[in-house]
Structure formats: structure tokens, C-alpha cells
């Protein structure tokens, strides 16, 4: 299965809220808000000291109601911790050789980040076909993805970075966009 079946995860969730938890007491209200809005997916970033504790809490308390992803994977040790916590998917901001084997062997669905044609080709050379387009707003947004759709017809994207309430539907209309991620859903 390509990228441990990431497309199956993304097809279920056209909207993926990206959340950075600063405090554990913010988790229940946020998850409940998302569930009330019909969103059953979250990407929790590894940008705070409590990130893994927050991920563990969400998996234990809401794992039957929401798919839990982990963002900002940049080290193999983070992949190992994700395996331990049995997360549903992993997101990396970029493609890097040091992560290839760990991502593939984890058994966890994963989506690496790309911005340029060279990075997309590098991912394709690994037999990957689904990428986070990041940061979308800095690398051409919808216009770039239209062009990439012509160049890389087999590739699907999940754009994040600058995607917001006003623009997310423009992205979802593109044939090569499988889902979108962002923090606007958490407001």
C-alpha cells in the first residue's frame, strides 16, 4: 500500500484541522468543537512540550470518534513515538532521506510535504503519490497546484499553510486535491 494507505485516510477527511496544544485543559473543548462541526480528524503538531502527552490523551479519550494525526515529523524518534501511541497518520513538512525507511516501515499512513517539482519527483522516486503541499500560500497556491496537476497527473495533494476559510473551497475544487489542512477550523 502506497504510504501505508494515506489516501484512504485523507478521502474520509476533506478538512483536517491543524492544532497546536499549549495546555492539556484546552483539549476537550477543542475536540468537542470539532466533533460538533462534523469534523472527525485532527492533526496535532509537535511544536510544544506537551504535544505527545496531548496526542496520547486524545487517542485514549477520543480515539473511537476522531482520527488522530501527528504533524511536524522531522526526526525518526518522533516516528517511533507515533508507533507507540498508535496514531492514525503522520505528516512531515518536507521530504528527507533520513525519514524514508521509518515512515515506510511504521505501518502508519503518512504524507510528506513538498513545494517544488524537484521535491515531488523525489517523492515519486520513492513510489509515493500523495503529498502535503506546504506552505501552499508561499509557493503559488491554487495556481501552482493546477500546474502540478498537468505535470504530475497521478499525484494528489493536501495543501496547508495559508489555506483559510476564504480559500479552502478553491483548493478542494481541484481534481488533484484530496483534502486541505489548516488552523482556521479551530477558531
C-alpha positions in Angstrom: 0.0 0.0 0.0 1.4 3.3 -1.0 2.4 5.4 2.0 0.6 2.9 4.3 -2.8 3.8 2.6 -2.7 7.6 3.3 -5.3 8.2 0.6 -7.9 6.2 2.5 -7.4 8.4 5.5 -7.5 11.7 3.5 -10.5 10.7 1.5 -12.5 10.3 4.7 -11.4 13.8 5.8 -11.5 16.6 3.3 -10.9 19.1 6.1 -8.0 18.4 8.5 -7.7 20.9 11.4 -4.1 21.6 12.4 -3.9 22.2 16.1 -1.1 23.1 18.5 -2.0 22.4 22.1 -0.3 24.7 24.7 -2.3 23.3 27.6 -4.0 20.0 28.3 -7.1 21.7 29.5 -7.7 23.0 26.0 -8.1 19.6 24.5 -11.6 18.6 25.5 -13.2 21.9 24.4 -11.4 21.8 21.0 -12.2 18.1 20.2 -15.8 18.6 21.2 -16.0 21.7 19.0 -14.6 19.8 16.0 -17.0 16.9 16.6 -20.0 19.2 16.9 -18.9 20.6 13.4 -18.8 17.1 12.0 -15.0 17.1 11.8 -13.7 13.7 12.8 -10.0 14.3 12.3 -7.2 16.3 13.8 -3.5 16.9 13.1 -1.7 17.7 16.4 1.6 19.4 15.8 4.8 18.6 17.7 5.5 22.3 18.5 5.1 22.3 22.2 6.5 20.4 25.2 3.1 18.7 25.9 2.5 17.6 22.3 3.0 13.9 22.8 1.1 14.0 26.1 -1.8 15.7 24.3 -1.7 13.1 21.5 -1.9 10.3 24.0 -4.8 11.9 25.8 -6.7 12.4 22.5 -6.1 8.9 21.4 -7.2 7.5 24.8 -10.2 9.8 25.3 -11.5 10.3 21.7 -9.7 7.7 19.6 -13.0 6.0 18.8 -14.5 9.3 17.5 -11.7 11.0 15.7 -8.7 10.1 13.6 -5.5 11.5 15.2 -2.6 12.6 13.1 0.7 14.0 14.2 2.3 16.9 12.4 5.7 18.3 12.0 7.5 14.9 11.9 11.2 15.8 11.4 13.1 13.0 13.3 12.9 9.2 13.3 12.4 9.2 17.1 9.1 11.0 16.5 8.0 8.2 14.2 8.9 5.7 16.9 6.8 7.6 19.4 3.9 7.8 16.9 4.0 4.0 16.6 4.0 3.6 20.3 0.9 5.9 20.6 -0.8 4.1 17.6 -1.7 7.4 15.8 -3.7 7.2 12.6 -1.5 9.2 10.3 1.7 11.3 10.3 2.6 14.5 8.5 6.1 15.7 7.7 6.7 19.3 6.4 9.3 18.0 3.9 10.8 15.0 2.2 14.1 13.9 3.7 16.1 10.7 3.1 16.5 10.2 6.9 12.8 9.6 7.3 12.1 7.3 4.3 12.6 4.0 6.0 11.0 5.0 9.3 7.9 6.3 7.6 7.5 3.3 5.3 8.2 0.7 8.0 6.0 2.3 10.6 2.8 0.9 9.3 1.2 4.3 9.8 -0.3 6.3 7.0 1.9 9.2 6.2 2.1 12.3 4.0 5.4 14.1 3.4 5.5 17.8 2.5 6.6 19.2 -0.9 6.7 22.6 -2.5 8.7 22.3 -5.7 8.7 20.0 -8.8 12.1 18.6 -7.7 10.6 17.6 -4.3 7.6 16.0 -6.0 9.9 14.0 -8.3 12.0 12.9 -5.3 8.8 11.6 -3.6 7.7 9.9 -6.8 11.1 8.2 -7.0 10.1 6.5 -3.7 6.8 5.3 -5.3 4.9 7.9 -3.3 1.9 9.7 -4.9 0.3 11.8 -2.2 1.9 14.9 -0.7 1.3 17.8 1.6 1.7 21.0 -0.4 3.4 23.3 2.1 3.4 26.2 2.6 0.7 26.5 -0.1 0.3 30.3 0.1 4.1 30.9 -0.3 4.5 28.5 -3.3 1.7 29.6 -5.6 -1.4 28.2 -4.0 -4.2 27.1 -6.4 -2.3 28.3 -9.5 0.7 26.1 -8.6 -1.5 23.1 -7.9 -3.3 23.5 -11.3 0.1 23.4 -13.0 1.3 20.4 -10.9 -1.9 18.6 -11.9 -0.8 18.8 -15.5 2.7 17.8 -14.8 2.1 15.0 -12.2 -1.3 13.6 -13.1 -1.0 10.6 -10.7 -0.3 12.8 -7.7 -2.8 14.1 -5.1 -2.2 16.9 -2.6 -3.3 18.1 0.8 -2.4 21.8 0.7 -1.7 23.5 4.1 -0.1 26.8 5.1 -2.2 29.9 4.4 -5.3 27.9 3.5 -8.2 29.6 5.2 -12.0 30.0 5.3 -12.0 32.1 2.2 -9.7 29.9 0.0 -10.2 26.2 1.1 -13.1 25.6 -1.3 -11.0 26.8 -4.2 -8.4 24.1 -3.3 -11.0 21.4 -2.9 -12.4 22.0 -6.4 -9.1 20.9 -7.9 -9.0 17.4 -9.2 -5.6 16.8 -7.7 -6.5 18.0 -4.2 -7.7 15.2 -1.8 -8.1 17.3 1.3 -6.9 20.6 2.9 -5.4 21.3 6.2 -5.3 24.5 8.3 -6.0 26.1 11.6 -9.0 28.2 10.6 -11.4 25.4 11.6 -10.3 25.7 15.2 -11.3 29.3 15.6 
